[in-house]
């Protein structure tokens, strides 16, 4: 019996960007009909390797074999022709096009679109039935959620006859229920003989869904193991090169005076939708209040009001003094002056200007700080660069280069830049949304430690996260939001994920 050829085999792949060696002599075999995980810290070279396989980059050296045959992949069209599809972490969809229009984009059958659309509609119906990928073909992308958008990306690949599917951090923008549905879809694809490469930093996902896992560290492949023969602690150590604390280590909170007091807060958005409904809570010095809930249930609007992004009705008191929710002093600058720091949920849209350097991003919102000024008038750029270099060292930002544009850092290091900027202002209250979204295990451990250290300094922290494990391990108290309301409050050691999940679904009382 002849040995089955790998669906994908990479031999001796190397790729450098200037002095940075992103991939160094990497070899990997992925067997057909399996889900193969690739894990590693941010900047380990995972996405670069997959971008070479998909034709976005050309390797400096090395060979690619598809189903045992040496294959040149100079561009993504060649990858698609070889049966490879890729779903990127940040989706490649035209937002004002329909699902159907996005699916056929680039593979139209001719100048007349109607035949292509009719063909795609028929095939999408078949794919939806076969793989549980139900999506309204006439829906406009900007009007559907991220979970549905991801299905569209998978449908695009399958429509192009992909037998090999690469997914880059596919659950980074999904709720737990959407992630579960995605994994059911991937399981169905595997049953149908598709080969899947899953790039993720979430060890639980690796353990739940993959057959084999490869570990990358600093551009090199350090290990490939059968998933059934390893465990999260071992994988974390292979990723980081040291033992990693997977559980948050913290002493009991020592709550002090009330720092933030919110009473009967209501938010209505520009479309007239009531997003936050009569919400009341408080946070004391030296404690973390976690807000749990499925995305879209008012948590984002709550952070925006507290951060000065939008107006509201109700009352908010900071250190006993009222905060203006409707007037000229309702903005981010006035919040910072009141001792509120804010790590926003979306670092790309709200936390950073990606084309600007790290040192410029470090100064955003704090450029009037006295230590950043020359003669109280001009910005002292040299002082900001020096301050950024020191922050980068303390927060282990890689590479530690203040002059590098924010877009050239990995997601985890971008997050560290934002966290360092806000935490180092010594705020009385830290608002932090999705602190470890798209962040690797080593950076997660580091960011969690910084949050706990701030709490232990007597600061108040409002934590919003869709990761229940994160909420459970970091919070001293947990409030659950559903449909803009707070459904209940629990202590972490007196509840569990099942009870919180019911509250997140709007189930109250004895049932929850």
N, C-alpha and C positions, 0 to 999 in steps of 0.2 A: 504494500500500500504506500503510495507516494505521499510525502508530507505536504500538507496544505500550504500554499503560498500566503504570505501576509497580505492583507488588503493594502497596507502601507508599510514601506520600509524606507527609512532614512539612514544613509550611511555617511558618517564624517561631515555632517553639516556645520559650517562655520560662517559667521556673519559679523562684521564689525561696522560700527558707525563712527568714523574718525578713530579716536583713541579708545572708544568703548567697545569691548568685545561682548556683543549681545549673545551670541551662540558660539560655543567652542567645541568642535569635533563631536557633534551629537549624533548618536545612532539610536534608533528605536524601531521596534517591530509592533505593528498593530494587527491582530488577527481578525479575519472577517466575521461578521455577525456578533461582535462583542462591543461593549462600552468600555473604552479605555480612558481612564482619568489621567490628566497631567496637572500636577500641583507644584507650587513653589511660591516663594515670596514675591511681592511686587518687584518688578525689575529683574526677575530671575531669567527671563528670556522666553517664556512660554508663548506669548502672543507673537513675538518675532518669529519663532520657529513655525508656528501655524500660518503666519503671513507668508512665509517662504513656500510652504506647502500649497497655499492658495494662490500663489503667483503675485502677491502684492510686493514682495521683495525678491531679489535674486541672491542666492547664496554665493559667498565668495569661493567656497569649495564644497564638495560633497555631491552625493547622488540621491535621486528619488526613484523609488520603484513602486508602481501601482499594480497590484495583483501579479507580482513577480516580474513585471516588465519595466525596464528602465524608461523613465518618462521625463521629458523636458517640460518644465512649467514656467515659461517666461512671463506669463500674465494670467489674470484671473479667468479669461476666456479659455485658456488652455486647461486650467484646473477644472472648470465646468465641463469641458469636453472629456476630461478624464474621469468624470463622475463624482467630482468633489464639490460639496456645497458648504458654505460657511455662514453662521449666524453670529454677527459681531456683538460685542457688549453694548455698543451704542448703535442702534438699528440704522440700516441704510435704506430708509423708506422716504418716499416723497409724501409729505404730510397732507397736501391738498389733492392727492390722487386717491381713487378708490382702491380697495383690496385687489380687485381684478386688474386694474391698470398697473399697480405695482408688481403683480405677479408676472405679467407679460413684458414688462419694461426691459428692453434689450434683447428679447427673443421673439419679437413680433414676426409673423409669417409673411409680411409684405407691407406695402404702403397703406392698404385698407385695414383699419383696426378691427372692424366688426367681426370678420372671420376669426381673428386671433382671440378676441374677447369671448366669442361663442364657444370656441374650443376650450379656452381656459375655464370658463364657467362649468362646462361638462366635466373636465378633469378634476377641478376643485371639489365638485360634488362627490366624485369617486374617492378622492384622497381623504375627504372629511369622513366618509363612511369607514374607510379602511383604517385610518389612524386616529380617529376621534379629534380631528382638527377642525371642528365646526367654527366657521367665521362667515359673517354676512358678506358675500362678494361685492355688494354695492355700497358697503359702509366706507366713509371717508376716513383715512388713517388718523387724522387729528381728532376724530370723534370717538375713537375706541381706546380702551385702556392698554397699558403696556403688555399685559398678559396676552391679549388678542394680537397686538402688534408682533409679538414674538412668534405666535402661530403663523402669521403672514410670512415672516422670514423663513420659517421651516417649510411652509407651502411653496415659497419661491424656489427653494433648493430642490424639493421633491418634483416640482413641475419641470425643472431642468434635468430631470432623471439622475439626481445625485444618489449614489449608493454609499458614499462616504460623507458623513455630516460632521462638521466641526462646530462646536458651540463654545464661545468665549464668555466665561462668567455669566451663564444664562439666567441665573436667579438673582443677580445683583439688583434688579429693579422690580422683582416679583414679591408678592405677599406669600406667606407660608402656604395658603391654599392653592395659589397659582403655581407655586413651585411643585407641589404634590401632583397637580394635574400635568405639568410638564414632564415629570418623571414617569407618569403613566404612559404618556405619549412616546417617550424615549424607549420604554419597555416594549411597547407595541412595535416600534420601528426595529428594535433588535430581533423580536420574534419573526419579523418579515425578512430578516437577513441583512438589514442595513448595518453598516459599521459606523460607530459614533465615537468621536474624540471629545471629551468633556474637560474643558479648562475651568478649574474652580479653585477657590481657596478654602471652601467649606468642607471640613473633614467629614462631617456627618453625611453630606451628600455623596462624597466619595465612597463611604462605607455602605451606604444604602443602595446605590445604583450601579456602580462599576464592577467589572469583572477583573480588571487589571489596572494598576496605577503606576505611573512613572513620576519620579520626583526630580525637579530641577533646582539647582542652587547656583546663583552667580554665573549663569550662562552655560553650565555643564549639567549633564544628566548624571545624577548621583546614584539612582537605584530604580529598578522596575520589579514590582512584586505582585503576586496574586492578592487581590483585596481580601479574600477569605483567610489569608495567612498573615495579616498585619492588624494593627489597631491604631486609633487616632493619636495616641501618645507617641508611638513609634514613627508615624508619618510626620508629625510635627517636628520631631527631633531631626529627621532626615531633611526636612525643608529648611530649618533654621540653623542646623549645625550645633544645636545645644538643646537641653531639655527645656520644654515650654510649659508654663503653668496654664492648663486649659480651663481651670476654675478660678474665678476672681477671689483673691485673698484679701479679706477686709475685716476689720474689727467692727463691733456693733456701733451704730451711729450715736452721737452725743448731741441731740438737737438742742438748739438755743432759742434765741428770739425769732419771731416771725419776720422773715425778710420780704417775701412776696405774698400779698393777700389779694386774691381775685374774687370778686363778688358779682354774680348775675351778669356775666359777660356774654354778649351776643355779637355775632358777626354775620353780615349779609354781603355776598359778593356782588360784583358789577352786573351780573345777570339776574340779580334779585333773589338768588338762592340763599336760604338761611343755613349757614355752615356751622356756626357755633351757637348752641342754644342754652342760654341761662346757666353757664358753667361757673361753679364756685369751688375754690380750693385754696390752700396756702402751702408755703414751703418755709421751713425754718433753717436757720444757720446750721451748718453741719449735717445736712441730710440731702438725700437724692430722692426726688419724686419721679417715678417712671410713669410715662403715659403710654399704655398699650392700646392697640387697635389696628384693624385692617386699614391700609392706606385709603385716604379719601373720606374719613369719618370726622374731619374737623381738626385733626392734630396739626396739620400744616398751617391752617388759618390761625390757630391758637399761637403758634410760634411767631407767625408774621405780626400779629397784634402786639405781642410782648416785645418783639424786636423792633417795632416802630414802622413796619412795612405797610400796614393798612389801618383804617379807622374802625371803631367799634363803639358799642354802647355798653354801659355797665361801669364798674369801678375797679381800678387796680391801684394798690398801694405798695410802694417800694420803701422799705424801712419806715413805714408809718405815714409817708407823704404821698398824696395822690399823684397819679400819672395822667397827663392830658391824652385822651384817646381820639380827639377830633380836631384839635387846633394846630397852630403852626409848630408847636413843640412836640408833635406826634411824629417823630422820625428816628432813624437809627442813631444819629448824632446825639440827640437829647437822651436817648436810652443809655448810650455809653457814658455820658456825663453823670448819669444817675447810678452808675456802677453795674450796668448790665452788659455782659459780653454774649456774643451769639455765634455759634457754629451752625450754619444753615444746613438744611437737609440735602440740598443739591450744590455741591462745591463748585461745579462748573458754571451754573447759572447765577449763583448768589454769593459764592465764597471767594472766587478767583476771577481775574481777567487773564485768560490762558495765554494770550500773546505777550503779556507783560512779564518782566523778570520776577524772580522770587523776592528780591529785596523790595520791589515796588508793591507786590502783593502783601508783604509783611506790614507795610505802612498804611494800607487802605483803612480808612476810618479813624486812624490815629496819627495822621500826618501833622496835626496841630500840637502834638505832644512836645513839651519843652525840649526834651533831649533830641528831637528830630529837627530843631530849629537853629538857624544861625541868626544871632542878633534879634531873635524873636520875630523875624520876618520871613527869611528865606529858608527853604528846606535844606537840611544838611545831609546831602546824599551819602557822603562818606560815613557819617554816623549811622545812617539807616543800614548801609551795607554791612558795617561792622556788627551792628545789633542783630541783623539777620544771620550772619555767620555764627554768632554765639547761640542763637536759638536753634539753628540747624544742628549744631553740635550737641546741645542738650536734648533735642528731640530726635536725634539719630536720623536726620533727613539725608537720603542718598540720591544723587551725589551731593555733597555739602558745598554747593556752588551757588552763591547768592545771585550771580549774574545770569544764570540759566533761566530761560523762559519757563513759566509754570506748565505749559503744555508738554514740555519735554521730561517732566517727572512722571513716574508711575502713579497710579491712583492712590495707593497708600501713602506715598510721599507727598502728594498734593494735599491729602487730608492732614498729614502731620504739620504742613505749613500753616493751614487754617487753624488747627487746634493750638499750635504754638502761639500764633498771633493773638488769639482770644484768651487763652488761659494765662499767658504771661502778663496780662494787664491787671492781674490781681483783682478780679471783679467780685462784687458781693453776691451776684447771681450769674450763673452760667446757663444759658439756653443752648442745648445741644441736640440737634436732630440727626438721626441715623448716623451715629458717630463712626461706625465701622463698615458702612456700605461700600462694597467693592474693595475691601482692605484685607490683606493676607494675615495669617495667624500670628506672625511675629509682631506686626504693627498693631493688631487687635489687642494683644497682651499689653503692649506699651501704652496705647491710648487709654485702655481701661485703668491702668495704674495711675495715669495722670489725673483721670476723673476722680478716682478714690482719694488721691493725695490732696486734691483741691477740697473735697468734702472734709477731709481730716484737718484742713486748715481753718475750718469753720465757715466755709462758703455754702451757699444754697445752690442746688443744681436741679434743673428741670430737664429730664431726659425723655426724648421721643424716639421710639424705635419700633420697627415692625418685627424685629428679631425677639421672640419671646424669651429665648435663653439669655439674651443680653439684658432684657428688662428684669428677669428673675434674679440674675446674679449681681447686678449693679444696684438695684433700687432698694431703698429702705422702706418706702411705701409705693404701692402701685395703684394708679387710677386707670380705669378702662373706659375708652370712648367708643361710642357707637352712634351713628347718625347725628353727630354734633353734640351729644350729651354725655355726661359722665354717668356710666351705668352702675358704678360701684367702686369702692376702694378696698384693697386687700393688703395684708402684710405678706411678704414673700414666703416666710416660713409657715404660713397658715393657709396657703393656697397651692395650686398646681396648674400646669398648662391647660389641663382639661377644663377646669373651672374658668380660667381666664378666657379660653377659647369660646366658651358659651356666652360669657359677658360680651366678648367681641362680636358675637353674632346677635346680640340684642336680647339674650335670655337672662332674666333677672330672678331674684328670689330663691326659693328652696331648690328649684331645678338647677340653678347655677352653683 
